[in-house]
Amino acid sequence: MAITAMWTHGNAVVPETPELLDQNTRFGFGTQVRLRRGTNQWFHAPMPLTGTP
């Protein structure tokens, strides 16, 4: 059985609709987000690939 681990940096996260956020702060270690009350949000996080097996 193959096991895969993928890592991406926490500050690479991007909100789908940034205007629905009350806060979107990037730090060296990640991203802190605060949603407006009563809203939903999608976030995109890139998944790195390392060539073909």
Secondary structure, DSSP 8 states (H G I E B T S, - for coil): ---------GGG-EES-GGGEEEEEE-SS-EEEEE-TT----EE---------
